[in-house]
Amino acid sequence: MTEGIRLQKYLARAGVASRRACEELIAAGRVRVDGEVILRAGTRVGPQSVVEVDGRRVEPSSARWIALHKPPGYVCAREDPQKRPTVYDLLPADLRPLFHVGRLDIMSEGLLLLTNEGEAAHRLLHPSSETPRRYEVALLEPPPAGLTDRLLAGVELEDGLAAADKARLDPGRGRRGATLQLELHEGRNREVRRMMKALGVKIRSLKRLALGPIELGRLRPGEWRDLSEKEIAALRGDPTG
């Protein structure tokens, strides 16, 4: 079959997982097309094909993207072995099939995107996209001298040098302590927290303000909203929509 779309792309559009994860599902023999187990990811499927994953039929649906303000104390997972609350507990039932784009650690808060477009999500997070991530870091103690310069120059972590693309310090006044505005593009696991720890900086809170072109804006903790068509187009790299 030369028409149709590749199976892993079909699955990603159906919100099963990212395209790479869908390729792994296919290789594991968990995907059937018209009753036949398919082991080759490049197989093409058409609009009349019956596609099943683990015996459950899946079909591409309309693209859905939402922005959620993740509060502290929630895990970015569908289920947690320790029975802690997850971000899916904050969503209505019809949004729970969406999967989260990247993650925030349990004590961090801020912008989390969820979608059923696996391929676009994978592209957004891939290191080659260099998607900027903007954070606000509230410090627990007065900042050390030259903090922003050190962050811009790079901090040596166990997985290599990590550097901020932008760093601005607000010293704060009175009871309001200092805050850092940071922008990075790598998205390593707990990168900001590890950078702060390596520099001996104790933090009070960590909030993600933006991911790529999407801003947290006025969303309150636990609230969510649908992205606009313009925002979705920007995520896909098509600013004209």
Secondary structure as UniProt FT lines:
FT   STRAND          5..6
FT   HELIX           7..13
FT   TURN            14..15
FT   HELIX           19..27
FT   TURN            28..29
FT   STRAND          31..33
FT   TURN            34..35
FT   STRAND          36..37
FT   TURN            41..42
FT   STRAND          44..45
FT   TURN            47..48
FT   STRAND          51..53
FT   TURN            54..55
FT   STRAND          56..57
FT   STRAND          65..70
FT   TURN            72..73
FT   TURN            81..82
FT   HELIX           87..90
FT   HELIX           93..95
FT   TURN            96..97
FT   STRAND          99..101
FT   TURN            106..107
FT   STRAND          109..115
FT   HELIX           118..125
FT   HELIX           127..129
FT   STRAND          133..139
FT   TURN            145..146
FT   HELIX           147..153
FT   STRAND          155..157
FT   TURN            158..159
FT   STRAND          160..162
FT   STRAND          166..170
FT   TURN            174..175
FT   STRAND          179..184
FT   TURN            189..190
FT   HELIX           191..198
FT   TURN            199..200
FT   STRAND          203..211
FT   TURN            212..213
FT   STRAND          214..215
FT   TURN            217..218
FT   TURN            221..222
FT   STRAND          224..226
FT   HELIX           229..235
FT   TURN            236..237
FT   TURN            239..240
//
